[in-house]
Amino acid sequence: MWFVFEAEYAIENGRANWNRPVPETMTWHGPYATAAEADAVARARMWAKIDIYAHKARVVDLTVSD
């Protein structure tokens, strides 16, 4: 099961701190059946906010094995 995590990140000393997402901007999209489908969504979300420097959308695998 695949999801996309999207957020804007804190700016510290003029640079994005990729370890500090801004809570008000965090969003989950999914679930998606395949990694390719989730990757397409992540790419689309990145392009949708291309003008925001500290924005990132990441694919996350939350598959639970038996």
All heavy atoms as TSV, in Angstrom:
chain	resi	resn	atom	element	x	y	z
A	1	MET	N	N	0.859	-1.164	0.000
A	1	MET	CA	C	0.000	0.000	0.000
A	1	MET	C	C	0.910	1.233	0.000
A	1	MET	O	O	1.788	1.369	0.842
A	1	MET	CB	C	-0.896	-0.020	1.231
A	1	MET	CG	C	-1.897	1.078	1.238
A	1	MET	SD	S	-3.068	1.059	2.639
A	1	MET	CE	C	-3.236	-0.632	3.069
A	2	TRP	N	N	0.688	2.110	-0.942
A	2	TRP	CA	C	1.549	3.268	-1.133
A	2	TRP	C	C	0.798	4.563	-0.871
A	2	TRP	O	O	-0.370	4.682	-1.210
A	2	TRP	CB	C	2.080	3.279	-2.559
A	2	TRP	CG	C	2.930	2.094	-2.862
A	2	TRP	CD1	C	2.491	0.865	-3.265
A	2	TRP	CD2	C	4.335	1.995	-2.761
A	2	TRP	NE1	N	3.540	0.017	-3.419
A	2	TRP	CE2	C	4.696	0.682	-3.124
A	2	TRP	CE3	C	5.336	2.892	-2.406
A	2	TRP	CZ2	C	6.011	0.263	-3.137
A	2	TRP	CZ3	C	6.642	2.459	-2.430
A	2	TRP	CH2	C	6.974	1.163	-2.792
A	3	PHE	N	N	1.477	5.507	-0.254
A	3	PHE	CA	C	0.926	6.826	0.028
A	3	PHE	C	C	1.912	7.885	-0.435
A	3	PHE	O	O	3.085	7.594	-0.667
A	3	PHE	CB	C	0.691	7.005	1.540
A	3	PHE	CG	C	-0.424	6.165	2.077
A	3	PHE	CD1	C	-0.210	4.851	2.434
A	3	PHE	CD2	C	-1.697	6.695	2.228
A	3	PHE	CE1	C	-1.237	4.068	2.931
A	3	PHE	CE2	C	-2.731	5.926	2.725
A	3	PHE	CZ	C	-2.501	4.608	3.080
A	4	VAL	N	N	1.421	9.115	-0.536
A	4	VAL	CA	C	2.285	10.255	-0.831
A	4	VAL	C	C	2.172	11.225	0.333
A	4	VAL	O	O	1.074	11.611	0.717
A	4	VAL	CB	C	1.886	10.944	-2.154
A	4	VAL	CG1	C	2.680	12.224	-2.363
A	4	VAL	CG2	C	2.065	9.990	-3.323
A	5	PHE	N	N	3.317	11.570	0.911
A	5	PHE	CA	C	3.387	12.561	1.983
A	5	PHE	C	C	3.856	13.868	1.371
A	5	PHE	O	O	4.873	13.913	0.677
A	5	PHE	CB	C	4.366	12.116	3.070
A	5	PHE	CG	C	4.559	13.145	4.157
A	5	PHE	CD1	C	3.568	13.345	5.099
A	5	PHE	CD2	C	5.707	13.906	4.221
A	5	PHE	CE1	C	3.733	14.288	6.105
A	5	PHE	CE2	C	5.881	14.851	5.214
A	5	PHE	CZ	C	4.890	15.034	6.163
A	6	GLU	N	N	3.098	14.936	1.629
A	6	GLU	CA	C	3.409	16.239	1.046
A	6	GLU	C	C	3.464	17.279	2.150
A	6	GLU	O	O	2.632	17.274	3.057
A	6	GLU	CB	C	2.322	16.596	0.037
A	6	GLU	CG	C	2.468	17.942	-0.585
A	6	GLU	CD	C	1.335	18.251	-1.553
A	6	GLU	OE1	O	0.307	17.547	-1.564
A	6	GLU	OE2	O	1.488	19.220	-2.287
A	7	ALA	N	N	4.461	18.161	2.085
A	7	ALA	CA	C	4.577	19.221	3.090
A	7	ALA	C	C	5.512	20.321	2.606
A	7	ALA	O	O	6.307	20.114	1.705
A	7	ALA	CB	C	5.101	18.663	4.407
A	8	GLU	N	N	5.372	21.468	3.251
A	8	GLU	CA	C	6.359	22.525	3.118
A	8	GLU	C	C	7.243	22.427	4.354
A	8	GLU	O	O	6.798	21.982	5.415
A	8	GLU	CB	C	5.684	23.886	3.031
A	8	GLU	CG	C	4.894	24.050	1.751
A	8	GLU	CD	C	4.136	25.359	1.707
A	8	GLU	OE1	O	4.555	26.340	2.360
A	8	GLU	OE2	O	3.109	25.400	1.025
A	9	TYR	N	N	8.496	22.815	4.217
A	9	TYR	CA	C	9.463	22.629	5.290
A	9	TYR	C	C	9.963	23.959	5.825
A	9	TYR	O	O	9.944	24.976	5.137
A	9	TYR	CB	C	10.624	21.758	4.788
A	9	TYR	CG	C	10.168	20.344	4.556
A	9	TYR	CD1	C	9.475	19.994	3.402
A	9	TYR	CD2	C	10.351	19.371	5.517
A	9	TYR	CE1	C	9.011	18.703	3.203
A	9	TYR	CE2	C	9.888	18.075	5.327
A	9	TYR	CZ	C	9.220	17.749	4.176
A	9	TYR	OH	O	8.753	16.486	3.993
A	10	ALA	N	N	10.414	23.937	7.078
A	10	ALA	CA	C	10.901	25.135	7.750
A	10	ALA	C	C	12.134	25.685	7.037
A	10	ALA	O	O	12.975	24.920	6.562
A	10	ALA	CB	C	11.236	24.818	9.202
A	11	ILE	N	N	12.224	27.009	6.981
A	11	ILE	CA	C	13.399	27.680	6.432
A	11	ILE	C	C	14.260	28.125	7.609
A	11	ILE	O	O	13.784	28.828	8.500
A	11	ILE	CB	C	13.011	28.905	5.575
A	11	ILE	CG1	C	12.088	28.499	4.433
A	11	ILE	CG2	C	14.252	29.626	5.064
A	11	ILE	CD1	C	12.725	27.664	3.367
A	12	GLU	N	N	15.509	27.687	7.612
A	12	GLU	CA	C	16.441	28.061	8.670
A	12	GLU	C	C	17.726	28.565	8.030
A	12	GLU	O	O	18.322	27.854	7.208
A	12	GLU	CB	C	16.732	26.867	9.572
A	12	GLU	CG	C	15.497	26.381	10.316
A	12	GLU	CD	C	15.748	25.120	11.117
A	12	GLU	OE1	O	16.857	24.549	11.039
A	12	GLU	OE2	O	14.820	24.698	11.817
A	13	ASN	N	N	18.133	29.752	8.374
A	13	ASN	CA	C	19.342	30.359	7.810
A	13	ASN	C	C	19.300	30.389	6.287
A	13	ASN	O	O	20.290	30.129	5.612
A	13	ASN	CB	C	20.604	29.642	8.296
A	13	ASN	CG	C	20.752	29.704	9.797
A	13	ASN	OD1	O	20.475	30.733	10.403
A	13	ASN	ND2	N	21.164	28.611	10.407
A	14	GLY	N	N	18.119	30.660	5.743
A	14	GLY	CA	C	17.959	30.776	4.303
A	14	GLY	C	C	17.889	29.468	3.542
A	14	GLY	O	O	17.840	29.464	2.308
A	15	ARG	N	N	17.865	28.348	4.242
A	15	ARG	CA	C	17.816	27.034	3.586
A	15	ARG	C	C	16.683	26.198	4.165
A	15	ARG	O	O	16.325	26.345	5.333
A	15	ARG	CB	C	19.135	26.298	3.792
A	15	ARG	CG	C	20.326	27.077	3.240
A	15	ARG	CD	C	21.604	26.355	3.439
A	15	ARG	NE	N	21.621	25.208	2.543
A	15	ARG	CZ	C	22.553	24.286	2.559
A	15	ARG	NH1	N	23.535	24.355	3.428
A	15	ARG	NH2	N	22.517	23.279	1.713
A	16	ALA	N	N	16.152	25.308	3.348
A	16	ALA	CA	C	15.091	24.419	3.822
A	16	ALA	C	C	15.681	23.364	4.746
A	16	ALA	O	O	16.714	22.773	4.449
A	16	ALA	CB	C	14.405	23.741	2.643
A	17	ASN	N	N	15.022	23.147	5.877
A	17	ASN	CA	C	15.400	22.060	6.778
A	17	ASN	C	C	14.458	20.902	6.480
A	17	ASN	O	O	13.310	20.879	6.920
A	17	ASN	CB	C	15.285	22.497	8.235
A	17	ASN	CG	C	15.695	21.394	9.195
A	17	ASN	OD1	O	15.751	20.226	8.828
A	17	ASN	ND2	N	15.983	21.763	10.423
A	18	TRP	N	N	14.935	19.925	5.715
A	18	TRP	CA	C	14.096	18.815	5.236
A	18	TRP	C	C	13.683	17.877	6.363
A	18	TRP	O	O	12.924	16.939	6.147
A	18	TRP	CB	C	14.813	18.054	4.133
A	18	TRP	CG	C	15.122	18.944	2.970
A	18	TRP	CD1	C	16.359	19.316	2.538
A	18	TRP	CD2	C	14.193	19.600	2.095
A	18	TRP	NE1	N	16.241	20.161	1.459
A	18	TRP	CE2	C	14.931	20.349	1.162
A	18	TRP	CE3	C	12.798	19.646	2.027
A	18	TRP	CZ2	C	14.336	21.118	0.171
A	18	TRP	CZ3	C	12.205	20.404	1.036
A	18	TRP	CH2	C	12.971	21.122	0.126
A	19	ASN	N	N	14.161	18.118	7.590
A	19	ASN	CA	C	13.760	17.310	8.745
A	19	ASN	C	C	12.664	17.973	9.575
A	19	ASN	O	O	12.257	17.420	10.587
A	19	ASN	CB	C	14.979	17.040	9.641
A	19	ASN	CG	C	16.002	16.198	8.940
A	19	ASN	OD1	O	15.665	15.215	8.299
A	19	ASN	ND2	N	17.265	16.590	9.035
A	20	ARG	N	N	12.211	19.163	9.154
A	20	ARG	CA	C	11.205	19.900	9.926
A	20	ARG	C	C	10.031	20.326	9.059
A	20	ARG	O	O	9.933	21.480	8.662
A	20	ARG	CB	C	11.850	21.118	10.571
A	20	ARG	CG	C	12.865	20.721	11.624
A	20	ARG	CD	C	13.113	21.719	12.696
A	20	ARG	NE	N	11.983	22.542	13.011
A	20	ARG	CZ	C	12.080	23.806	13.375
A	20	ARG	NH1	N	13.246	24.379	13.442
A	20	ARG	NH2	N	11.017	24.499	13.671
A	21	PRO	N	N	9.094	19.417	8.778
A	21	PRO	CA	C	7.906	19.831	8.027
A	21	PRO	C	C	7.042	20.775	8.860
A	21	PRO	O	O	6.969	20.638	10.079
A	21	PRO	CB	C	7.172	18.523	7.741
A	21	PRO	CG	C	7.684	17.562	8.743
A	21	PRO	CD	C	9.071	18.001	9.122
A	22	VAL	N	N	6.408	21.730	8.205
A	22	VAL	CA	C	5.500	22.658	8.869
A	22	VAL	C	C	4.165	21.927	9.064
A	22	VAL	O	O	3.534	21.524	8.085
A	22	VAL	CB	C	5.313	23.943	8.026
A	22	VAL	CG1	C	4.321	24.874	8.683
A	22	VAL	CG2	C	6.661	24.631	7.808
A	23	PRO	N	N	3.731	21.700	10.314
A	23	PRO	CA	C	2.541	20.889	10.570
A	23	PRO	C	C	1.291	21.325	9.810
A	23	PRO	O	O	0.517	20.481	9.350
A	23	PRO	CB	C	2.333	21.026	12.084
A	23	PRO	CG	C	3.691	21.316	12.622
A	23	PRO	CD	C	4.363	22.154	11.568
A	24	GLU	N	N	1.075	22.621	9.653
A	24	GLU	CA	C	-0.131	23.107	8.971
A	24	GLU	C	C	-0.167	22.743	7.488
A	24	GLU	O	O	-1.217	22.839	6.850
A	24	GLU	CB	C	-0.246	24.631	9.108
A	24	GLU	CG	C	-0.395	25.127	10.518
A	24	GLU	CD	C	0.943	25.245	11.246
A	24	GLU	OE1	O	1.985	25.480	10.597
A	24	GLU	OE2	O	0.941	25.089	12.471
A	25	THR	N	N	0.970	22.343	6.924
A	25	THR	CA	C	1.023	22.051	5.484
A	25	THR	C	C	1.113	20.562	5.180
A	25	THR	O	O	1.122	20.177	4.022
A	25	THR	CB	C	2.234	22.757	4.831
A	25	THR	OG1	O	3.445	22.180	5.336
A	25	THR	CG2	C	2.208	24.243	5.105
A	26	MET	N	N	1.169	19.719	6.209
A	26	MET	CA	C	1.337	18.281	5.980
A	26	MET	C	C	0.044	17.656	5.456
A	26	MET	O	O	-1.030	17.899	5.990
A	26	MET	CB	C	1.782	17.586	7.265
A	26	MET	CG	C	3.135	18.050	7.717
A	26	MET	SD	S	3.888	17.215	9.144
A	26	MET	CE	C	2.584	16.637	10.118
A	27	THR	N	N	0.188	16.851	4.398
A	27	THR	CA	C	-0.952	16.205	3.758
A	27	THR	C	C	-0.562	14.800	3.318
A	27	THR	O	O	0.542	14.585	2.823
A	27	THR	CB	C	-1.398	16.990	2.500
A	27	THR	OG1	O	-1.600	18.344	2.846
A	27	THR	CG2	C	-2.663	16.422	1.907
A	28	TRP	N	N	-1.480	13.859	3.486
A	28	TRP	CA	C	-1.294	12.500	2.976
A	28	TRP	C	C	-2.257	12.290	1.815
A	28	TRP	O	O	-3.419	12.670	1.888
A	28	TRP	CB	C	-1.593	11.468	4.068
A	28	TRP	CG	C	-0.523	11.381	5.099
A	28	TRP	CD1	C	-0.480	12.036	6.287
A	28	TRP	CD2	C	0.659	10.598	5.032
A	28	TRP	NE1	N	0.657	11.712	6.963
A	28	TRP	CE2	C	1.382	10.828	6.222
A	28	TRP	CE3	C	1.192	9.724	4.083
A	28	TRP	CZ2	C	2.601	10.207	6.484
A	28	TRP	CZ3	C	2.407	9.110	4.352
A	28	TRP	CH2	C	3.097	9.348	5.538
A	29	HIS	N	N	-1.783	11.644	0.751
A	29	HIS	CA	C	-2.612	11.274	-0.390
A	29	HIS	C	C	-2.511	9.761	-0.546
A	29	HIS	O	O	-1.448	9.186	-0.424
A	29	HIS	CB	C	-2.104	11.934	-1.685
A	29	HIS	CG	C	-1.983	13.421	-1.595
A	29	HIS	ND1	N	-3.059	14.259	-1.755
A	29	HIS	CD2	C	-0.916	14.222	-1.352
A	29	HIS	CE1	C	-2.657	15.511	-1.636
A	29	HIS	NE2	N	-1.351	15.517	-1.380
A	30	GLY	N	N	-3.634	9.119	-0.847
A	30	GLY	CA	C	-3.587	7.674	-1.062
A	30	GLY	C	C	-4.700	6.993	-0.303
A	30	GLY	O	O	-5.572	7.652	0.250
A	31	PRO	N	N	-4.714	5.686	-0.284
A	31	PRO	CA	C	-3.669	4.757	-0.697
A	31	PRO	C	C	-3.683	4.486	-2.204
A	31	PRO	O	O	-4.705	4.648	-2.864
A	31	PRO	CB	C	-4.000	3.482	0.070
A	31	PRO	CG	C	-5.486	3.519	0.207
A	31	PRO	CD	C	-5.845	4.988	0.346
A	32	TYR	N	N	-2.526	4.044	-2.709
A	32	TYR	CA	C	-2.368	3.669	-4.112
A	32	TYR	C	C	-1.907	2.221	-4.173
A	32	TYR	O	O	-1.167	1.756	-3.297
A	32	TYR	CB	C	-1.354	4.582	-4.811
A	32	TYR	CG	C	-1.776	6.026	-4.727
A	32	TYR	CD1	C	-1.201	6.878	-3.801
A	32	TYR	CD2	C	-2.779	6.529	-5.544
A	32	TYR	CE1	C	-1.608	8.204	-3.695
A	32	TYR	CE2	C	-3.194	7.851	-5.438
A	32	TYR	CZ	C	-2.603	8.677	-4.521
A	32	TYR	OH	O	-3.008	9.979	-4.410
A	33	ALA	N	N	-2.321	1.524	-5.195
A	33	ALA	CA	C	-2.021	0.101	-5.312
A	33	ALA	C	C	-0.571	-0.169	-5.704
A	33	ALA	O	O	-0.002	-1.186	-5.314
A	33	ALA	CB	C	-2.952	-0.545	-6.335
A	34	THR	N	N	0.020	0.739	-6.476
A	34	THR	CA	C	1.384	0.497	-6.957
A	34	THR	C	C	2.286	1.693	-6.668
A	34	THR	O	O	1.821	2.821	-6.506
A	34	THR	CB	C	1.402	0.248	-8.476
A	34	THR	OG1	O	0.986	1.455	-9.133
A	34	THR	CG2	C	0.485	-0.902	-8.864
A	35	ALA	N	N	3.575	1.411	-6.645
A	35	ALA	CA	C	4.564	2.474	-6.458
A	35	ALA	C	C	4.532	3.446	-7.631
A	35	ALA	O	O	4.698	4.649	-7.451
A	35	ALA	CB	C	5.953	1.869	-6.304
A	36	ALA	N	N	4.303	2.935	-8.827
A	36	ALA	CA	C	4.267	3.795	-10.012
A	36	ALA	C	C	3.130	4.806	-9.937
A	36	ALA	O	O	3.298	5.975	-10.293
A	36	ALA	CB	C	4.138	2.935	-11.267
A	37	GLU	N	N	1.979	4.363	-9.464
A	37	GLU	CA	C	0.838	5.260	-9.324
A	37	GLU	C	C	1.128	6.349	-8.281
A	37	GLU	O	O	0.869	7.537	-8.504
A	37	GLU	CB	C	-0.397	4.456	-8.918
A	37	GLU	CG	C	-1.673	5.242	-8.886
A	37	GLU	CD	C	-2.876	4.399	-8.473
A	37	GLU	OE1	O	-2.721	3.223	-8.108
A	37	GLU	OE2	O	-3.986	4.944	-8.517
A	38	ALA	N	N	1.694	5.962	-7.141
A	38	ALA	CA	C	2.047	6.926	-6.095
A	38	ALA	C	C	3.126	7.886	-6.590
A	38	ALA	O	O	3.080	9.084	-6.311
A	38	ALA	CB	C	2.518	6.198	-4.845
A	39	ASP	N	N	4.088	7.379	-7.357
A	39	ASP	CA	C	5.151	8.222	-7.890
A	39	ASP	C	C	4.590	9.265	-8.852
A	39	ASP	O	O	5.018	10.421	-8.837
A	39	ASP	CB	C	6.197	7.358	-8.593
A	39	ASP	CG	C	7.440	8.135	-8.930
A	39	ASP	OD1	O	7.980	8.796	-8.029
A	39	ASP	OD2	O	7.854	8.110	-10.107
A	40	ALA	N	N	3.616	8.881	-9.652
A	40	ALA	CA	C	2.981	9.832	-10.577
A	40	ALA	C	C	2.277	10.946	-9.801
A	40	ALA	O	O	2.336	12.116	-10.193
A	40	ALA	CB	C	1.997	9.098	-11.492
A	41	VAL	N	N	1.620	10.590	-8.705
A	41	VAL	CA	C	0.942	11.593	-7.872
A	41	VAL	C	C	1.978	12.516	-7.222
A	41	VAL	O	O	1.811	13.730	-7.213
A	41	VAL	CB	C	0.053	10.921	-6.805
A	41	VAL	CG1	C	-0.476	11.936	-5.803
A	41	VAL	CG2	C	-1.094	10.191	-7.475
A	42	ALA	N	N	3.054	11.952	-6.695
A	42	ALA	CA	C	4.097	12.762	-6.062
A	42	ALA	C	C	4.700	13.741	-7.070
A	42	ALA	O	O	4.903	14.916	-6.755
A	42	ALA	CB	C	5.183	11.869	-5.480
A	43	ARG	N	N	4.973	13.266	-8.272
A	43	ARG	CA	C	5.521	14.137	-9.317
A	43	ARG	C	C	4.554	15.264	-9.649
A	43	ARG	O	O	4.946	16.424	-9.780
A	43	ARG	CB	C	5.830	13.318	-10.570
A	43	ARG	CG	C	7.248	13.420	-10.989
A	43	ARG	CD	C	7.598	12.706	-12.271
A	43	ARG	NE	N	6.663	11.771	-12.835
A	43	ARG	CZ	C	6.677	10.471	-12.609
A	43	ARG	NH1	N	7.572	9.948	-11.813
A	43	ARG	NH2	N	5.793	9.690	-13.193
A	44	ALA	N	N	3.280	14.935	-9.768
A	44	ALA	CA	C	2.261	15.944	-10.076
A	44	ALA	C	C	2.154	16.978	-8.953
A	44	ALA	O	O	2.026	18.175	-9.217
A	44	ALA	CB	C	0.908	15.281	-10.313
A	45	ARG	N	N	2.210	16.527	-7.701
A	45	ARG	CA	C	2.134	17.452	-6.568
A	45	ARG	C	C	3.362	18.366	-6.524
A	45	ARG	O	O	3.253	19.532	-6.193
A	45	ARG	CB	C	2.003	16.683	-5.241
A	45	ARG	CG	C	0.735	15.857	-5.099
A	45	ARG	CD	C	-0.540	16.651	-5.309
A	45	ARG	NE	N	-0.559	17.842	-4.483
A	45	ARG	CZ	C	-1.205	18.970	-4.787
A	45	ARG	NH1	N	-1.913	19.059	-5.890
A	45	ARG	NH2	N	-1.168	20.005	-3.979
A	46	MET	N	N	4.527	17.831	-6.858
A	46	MET	CA	C	5.742	18.658	-6.884
A	46	MET	C	C	5.626	19.741	-7.960
A	46	MET	O	O	5.969	20.892	-7.735
A	46	MET	CB	C	6.980	17.795	-7.132
A	46	MET	CG	C	7.363	16.931	-5.943
A	46	MET	SD	S	7.896	17.867	-4.499
A	46	MET	CE	C	9.456	18.493	-5.071
A	47	TRP	N	N	5.132	19.368	-9.147
A	47	TRP	CA	C	4.960	20.346	-10.221
A	47	TRP	C	C	3.893	21.369	-9.880
A	47	TRP	O	O	3.986	22.535	-10.256
A	47	TRP	CB	C	4.619	19.654	-11.541
A	47	TRP	CG	C	5.831	19.141	-12.233
A	47	TRP	CD1	C	6.209	17.837	-12.370
A	47	TRP	CD2	C	6.844	19.916	-12.877
A	47	TRP	NE1	N	7.384	17.755	-13.047
A	47	TRP	CE2	C	7.800	19.022	-13.377
A	47	TRP	CE3	C	7.051	21.284	-13.073
A	47	TRP	CZ2	C	8.937	19.439	-14.066
A	47	TRP	CZ3	C	8.178	21.702	-13.761
A	47	TRP	CH2	C	9.101	20.790	-14.255
A	48	ALA	N	N	2.872	20.972	-9.145
A	48	ALA	CA	C	1.790	21.888	-8.785
A	48	ALA	C	C	2.282	23.018	-7.880
A	48	ALA	O	O	1.700	24.100	-7.874
A	48	ALA	CB	C	0.662	21.130	-8.099
A	49	LYS	N	N	3.343	22.758	-7.134
A	49	LYS	CA	C	3.869	23.775	-6.218
A	49	LYS	C	C	5.347	24.045	-6.507
A	49	LYS	O	O	6.146	24.262	-5.609
A	49	LYS	CB	C	3.678	23.324	-4.774
A	49	LYS	CG	C	2.209	23.221	-4.399
A	49	LYS	CD	C	2.035	22.996	-2.916
A	49	LYS	CE	C	0.551	22.989	-2.582
A	49	LYS	NZ	N	0.341	22.892	-1.149
A	50	ILE	N	N	5.699	24.041	-7.785
A	50	ILE	CA	C	7.096	24.206	-8.198
A	50	ILE	C	C	7.676	25.542	-7.742
A	50	ILE	O	O	8.881	25.673	-7.535
A	50	ILE	CB	C	7.240	24.023	-9.720
A	50	ILE	CG1	C	8.705	23.837	-10.121
A	50	ILE	CG2	C	6.607	25.181	-10.480
A	50	ILE	CD1	C	9.283	22.534	-9.723
A	51	ASP	N	N	6.829	26.538	-7.546
A	51	ASP	CA	C	7.308	27.864	-7.143
A	51	ASP	C	C	7.622	27.971	-5.650
A	51	ASP	O	O	8.167	28.964	-5.196
A	51	ASP	CB	C	6.280	28.932	-7.536
A	51	ASP	CG	C	4.924	28.702	-6.897
A	51	ASP	OD1	O	4.554	27.531	-6.702
A	51	ASP	OD2	O	4.236	29.691	-6.607
A	52	ILE	N	N	7.305	26.952	-4.868
A	52	ILE	CA	C	7.604	26.970	-3.431
A	52	ILE	C	C	8.876	26.168	-3.194
A	52	ILE	O	O	8.911	24.957	-3.368
A	52	ILE	CB	C	6.431	26.386	-2.607
A	52	ILE	CG1	C	5.157	27.182	-2.867
A	52	ILE	CG2	C	6.786	26.364	-1.124
A	52	ILE	CD1	C	3.925	26.590	-2.224
A	53	TYR	N	N	9.957	26.878	-2.816
A	53	TYR	CA	C	11.267	26.240	-2.646
A	53	TYR	C	C	11.244	25.091	-1.632
A	53	TYR	O	O	11.790	24.027	-1.879
A	53	TYR	CB	C	12.294	27.299	-2.227
A	53	TYR	CG	C	13.557	26.730	-1.649
A	53	TYR	CD1	C	14.442	26.015	-2.452
A	53	TYR	CD2	C	13.868	26.878	-0.305
A	53	TYR	CE1	C	15.600	25.476	-1.934
A	53	TYR	CE2	C	15.027	26.355	0.223
A	53	TYR	CZ	C	15.886	25.652	-0.592
A	53	TYR	OH	O	17.027	25.121	-0.075
A	54	ALA	N	N	10.647	25.303	-0.483
A	54	ALA	CA	C	10.721	24.330	0.610
A	54	ALA	C	C	9.523	23.386	0.618
A	54	ALA	O	O	8.987	23.041	1.655
A	54	ALA	CB	C	10.841	25.049	1.940
A	55	HIS	N	N	9.099	22.925	-0.548
A	55	HIS	CA	C	7.969	21.995	-0.676
A	55	HIS	C	C	8.484	20.675	-1.227
A	55	HIS	O	O	9.340	20.650	-2.103
A	55	HIS	CB	C	6.929	22.578	-1.629
A	55	HIS	CG	C	5.875	21.596	-2.016
A	55	HIS	ND1	N	5.931	20.865	-3.171
A	55	HIS	CD2	C	4.740	21.211	-1.388
A	55	HIS	CE1	C	4.877	20.083	-3.249
A	55	HIS	NE2	N	4.139	20.266	-2.176
A	56	LYS	N	N	7.954	19.580	-0.684
A	56	LYS	CA	C	8.365	18.274	-1.183
A	56	LYS	C	C	7.211	17.288	-1.044
A	56	LYS	O	O	6.456	17.335	-0.084
A	56	LYS	CB	C	9.568	17.767	-0.402
A	56	LYS	CG	C	10.198	16.525	-1.004
A	56	LYS	CD	C	11.435	16.117	-0.244
A	56	LYS	CE	C	12.589	16.937	-0.753
A	56	LYS	NZ	N	13.886	16.457	-0.260
A	57	ALA	N	N	7.090	16.402	-2.023
A	57	ALA	CA	C	6.139	15.296	-1.959
A	57	ALA	C	C	6.948	14.008	-2.069
A	57	ALA	O	O	7.767	13.862	-2.978
A	57	ALA	CB	C	5.116	15.380	-3.088
A	58	ARG	N	N	6.731	13.090	-1.138
A	58	ARG	CA	C	7.517	11.853	-1.088
A	58	ARG	C	C	6.596	10.641	-1.127
A	58	ARG	O	O	5.539	10.638	-0.503
A	58	ARG	CB	C	8.323	11.784	0.198
A	58	ARG	CG	C	9.309	12.893	0.347
A	58	ARG	CD	C	10.009	12.809	1.678
A	58	ARG	NE	N	10.998	13.872	1.774
A	58	ARG	CZ	C	11.626	14.187	2.872
A	58	ARG	NH1	N	11.376	13.544	3.971
A	58	ARG	NH2	N	12.511	15.147	2.878
A	59	VAL	N	N	7.052	9.589	-1.797
A	59	VAL	CA	C	6.320	8.325	-1.840
A	59	VAL	C	C	6.724	7.501	-0.617
A	59	VAL	O	O	7.903	7.389	-0.296
A	59	VAL	CB	C	6.641	7.555	-3.139
A	59	VAL	CG1	C	5.984	6.188	-3.129
A	59	VAL	CG2	C	6.193	8.362	-4.348
A	60	VAL	N	N	5.722	6.945	0.060
A	60	VAL	CA	C	5.960	6.153	1.277
A	60	VAL	C	C	5.275	4.801	1.130
A	60	VAL	O	O	4.083	4.726	0.822
A	60	VAL	CB	C	5.386	6.882	2.522
A	60	VAL	CG1	C	5.640	6.081	3.784
A	60	VAL	CG2	C	5.961	8.285	2.630
A	61	ASP	N	N	6.025	3.723	1.344
A	61	ASP	CA	C	5.471	2.366	1.309
A	61	ASP	C	C	5.047	1.980	2.717
A	61	ASP	O	O	5.874	1.851	3.611
A	61	ASP	CB	C	6.516	1.397	0.784
A	61	ASP	CG	C	5.998	-0.034	0.706
A	61	ASP	OD1	O	4.803	-0.266	0.914
A	61	ASP	OD2	O	6.810	-0.926	0.430
A	62	LEU	N	N	3.743	1.789	2.917
A	62	LEU	CA	C	3.216	1.386	4.225
A	62	LEU	C	C	2.632	-0.018	4.175
A	62	LEU	O	O	1.723	-0.369	4.918
A	62	LEU	CB	C	2.161	2.382	4.711
A	62	LEU	CG	C	2.675	3.793	4.979
A	62	LEU	CD1	C	1.521	4.704	5.395
A	62	LEU	CD2	C	3.752	3.795	6.040
A	63	THR	N	N	3.203	-0.844	3.296
A	63	THR	CA	C	2.767	-2.225	3.160
A	63	THR	C	C	3.192	-3.008	4.390
A	63	THR	O	O	4.345	-2.916	4.822
A	63	THR	CB	C	3.375	-2.865	1.907
A	63	THR	OG1	O	3.042	-2.069	0.778
A	63	THR	CG2	C	2.861	-4.282	1.703
A	64	VAL	N	N	2.284	-3.773	4.964
A	64	VAL	CA	C	2.573	-4.606	6.124
A	64	VAL	C	C	2.738	-6.043	5.662
A	64	VAL	O	O	1.849	-6.600	5.016
A	64	VAL	CB	C	1.441	-4.519	7.163
A	64	VAL	CG1	C	1.723	-5.417	8.354
A	64	VAL	CG2	C	1.234	-3.079	7.600
A	65	SER	N	N	3.891	-6.629	5.970
A	65	SER	CA	C	4.139	-8.007	5.592
A	65	SER	C	C	3.567	-8.968	6.640
A	65	SER	O	O	3.508	-8.638	7.820
A	65	SER	CB	C	5.643	-8.260	5.469
A	65	SER	OG	O	6.188	-7.418	4.502
A	66	ASP	N	N	3.167	-10.136	6.180
A	66	ASP	CA	C	2.636	-11.142	7.113
A	66	ASP	C	C	3.738	-11.894	7.802
A	66	ASP	O	O	4.765	-12.132	7.403
A	66	ASP	CB	C	1.749	-12.144	6.373
A	66	ASP	CG	C	0.459	-11.465	5.925
A	66	ASP	OD1	O	0.054	-10.486	6.565
A	66	ASP	OD2	O	-0.120	-11.931	4.943
